[in-house]
Amino acid sequence: MAIYKKLGLAAAVAGLAVVLTGCGTPPVPLTKNFAKSSQYKVRAAGHWDAMSRDVAAQTRGDLARVGINPDTPLHVALPQNASTFDLGFRDLLVTRLVDAGAKVLNTPSQALEVTYNAQVIKTTGHANVGVQTEEVQPYGSNTELILTTTVTNKGQFVSRTTDVYYLANADLPLFAKQSHFSPVNMKVVAQ
């Protein structure tokens, strides 16, 4: 009989523990906005130049921090299907690296490879905050650019930086990747 009382007490304690912990389900987290921050908006080719100066300085600083000799040659690769931005940014970046004293080669032989990726992100422009919707389109834009610059040595990452900018919606065509396909007009004939 004593064993049944002990089992009954153990079951009651276990049941109470389940009730107190909410059936073992953790509470769902509440939404929370990030602290306010600022972000540059790219609106002109002069801004592309400012971005290239920043990328050149970050790249040179990162390479120095990891012990890469400042005289080590670099090659800035052009992304595949380069956009208008990619073409201009590469030229600006090469210029700014040379201005900073870097040895920049026109071919990748025996050089550290510098690549960059410009990824355009288009958001809905609204955020749900509690029970209300908040407009999050600064200066009429709901488009951002993630610019990641990478330096590799024989496939190994040596340096990598990422910056985020706002874009004017009207400037989106400048960031569109070029297609290698040409449109062809065809005449459809019915039989």
C-alpha positions, 0 to 999 in steps of 0.5 A: 500500500505504501508503494501506491501512495508514493506512486500517487504522490509522484504522479501528482508532483509530475502533473503539477510541474506540467501545469506550472511550466505551461505544458512544456511549451516555451512562450512565443517571443514578441516582436521588437524593432531594432534601435534606430540607425542611419544608412547612406542612400546612393543617388549619384555616381559620386556616391559610387566613388565614395563607396569605392574609396570606403571599400579600398580603405577597408580592403587595405586595412583588412589586409594589413591586419591579417599580415598581408604585405602591402606590396602584394598585387591585387586583381579586381575581377568584374562580376559576370553579367555586369550591371552598369553599376558593376562596370563603373564601380570596378573602374572606381575601385581600381582607381582608388586602390591605385591611389592608396598605393596598392599594386593592381594587376590587369590579370589575375596571375599571382595576385590576390583576387578582389571580387564584389557582389552588389545584391539589390533587395526590394522590401514591401516598405511596411513593417508591422509594429504591434497592432499598427503598420509603420511606413519604412520607406525613407525618402520614398525608397523601399530598395536597398543594396548589399555590397560585399567585397571579398579578397581571396588567395587561392580560394581561401578567404583573406578579407570580407566586408559588407555594407548596406545602402538605400537606393532610389527606386528610379535607379534600379535599372543601373543595378540590373545584371546584363543578359547575353541574350538578344531579343529576336522578333519572330513571325507566327504563321498559322496553318 
